[in-house]
Amino acid sequence: MTVSGLATPFGFQSFPNFTQGRQGNSVNKIVIHHMATTDYDSVPGIWNSRQASAHYGIGQDGQIRAYVDEDNTAWHAGDWGTNLTSIGIEHANVNLAPNYDIAQATIESSAKLVADIAKRYGFGQVVPYKNLFPHSQFTSTACPGQLKDKLQEIADRANTINNGGQSVPTQSTTTEQPAQPTSTGSSAIDKFKAGGDRFVLQGSFINNTCELQYGIYQVRSQELTAEPFSWRDNGIPTKLLEDLDDPQGRSFNDGGRVAFKKEYQRGTIDKYSENANAVGIDFLDGNGIIWFDADKFWNHA
Ligand SMILES: [Zn+2]
């Protein structure tokens, strides 16, 4: 399962109108849509009755919701070959016809999500009509309204983000994080070493998915994990974690917020991988190293 760390699952795959897998294809483009509604919460429920779906939706305030696993094929482009090779992003409108305006906060979040997707799938530069398309490119439709004229703006912002202009903040870092060390200057690995190999990780992060792997329940969090991900090296056992959304039941539902238990929030880094920009920690001494992206880990202190 693949969901952007920027997104919160909402009605996630609660509708039938998408296809499991991508029939062997890989993602090489993003298709931009507008919702043609101001009712952000009505999506994706409408896809129970309409033969359509998309991977993500962005609200008027810039919130990003995930509706369909990126590894699955959403029905959004009106063209099957495009559906198989693309990620579809919906955008809420702030008014209806004839303007169908889009809030600037929505466009800003769109750029962040586009940057994140482009980075993860190795698009290189985001370029309109090369890897970023309006829905109308693939079928006869008025969608995406005025966003058709904003593709270059979205691409420019996304490229600035990916070219080191700034890191991609996630919702967890904008809501309940304490003051954090900034990660400008030397690399995160250098900073961990300079601090005597000590780490602190008190911040919460999203559990993108929780699975029974290698006989233990583990959480995958794209906010922390080194890529490429493997359950053997990068999964976080639930016994290390608090389930902040369900502290009693510890159900670890996908998309929930989790944090390390107090006793695991501080400790020593056991290994570094300079090549992978990763830090390795053996939380339960002798139970095996878990590898995290050094910058992501640093930024969650
Ligand atoms: Zn559309």
Residues whose N, C-alpha, C, O or C-beta is under 5 A from the ligand:
A	BS01	ZN	I32 H33 H34 H76 H135 C143
